[in-house]
Amino acid sequence: MGTLTVVFIALGLFLIGGVISFAKQGMPKGVIVLLGLCAAMSLAAGLLRI
């Protein structure tokens, strides 16, 4: 795996943790959805580069 792939996957997992944390804190749904979309795109970019 390349370095960029690892960075994208790590970023996606970090953002998923943020989504879970924000959901527990009761943040606005728009922020959670936006962060979730960013996490999904980051993970997809990392997995497609493998």
C-alpha positions in Angstrom: 0.0 0.0 0.0 1.2 3.5 -0.8 1.5 6.3 1.7 -1.4 8.2 0.3 -3.6 5.2 0.6 -2.8 4.8 4.3 -3.3 8.6 4.8 -6.8 8.4 3.2 -7.9 5.4 5.2 -6.5 6.8 8.5 -8.3 10.1 7.8 -11.6 8.3 7.1 -11.4 6.3 10.3 -10.6 9.5 12.2 -13.6 11.2 10.7 -15.8 8.3 11.6 -14.7 8.7 15.2 -15.7 12.3 15.0 -19.1 11.4 13.6 -19.7 9.0 16.6 -18.5 11.6 19.1 -20.6 14.4 17.6 -23.7 12.1 17.5 -23.2 11.4 21.2 -22.9 15.1 22.0 -26.1 15.9 20.2 -24.5 18.2 17.5 -26.7 19.4 14.7 -27.6 16.8 12.1 -26.2 18.8 9.2 -22.7 18.7 10.8 -22.9 15.0 11.4 -24.1 14.3 7.8 -21.3 16.5 6.3 -18.7 14.8 8.4 -20.1 11.4 7.5 -19.9 12.2 3.8 -16.3 13.4 4.2 -15.5 10.1 6.0 -17.1 8.0 3.3 -15.3 9.8 0.5 -12.0 9.6 2.2 -12.4 5.8 2.9 -13.5 5.3 -0.7 -10.5 7.2 -2.1 -8.2 5.1 0.1 -9.8 1.8 -0.9 -9.8 2.6 -4.6 -6.1 3.4 -4.5 -5.1 0.0 -3.2 
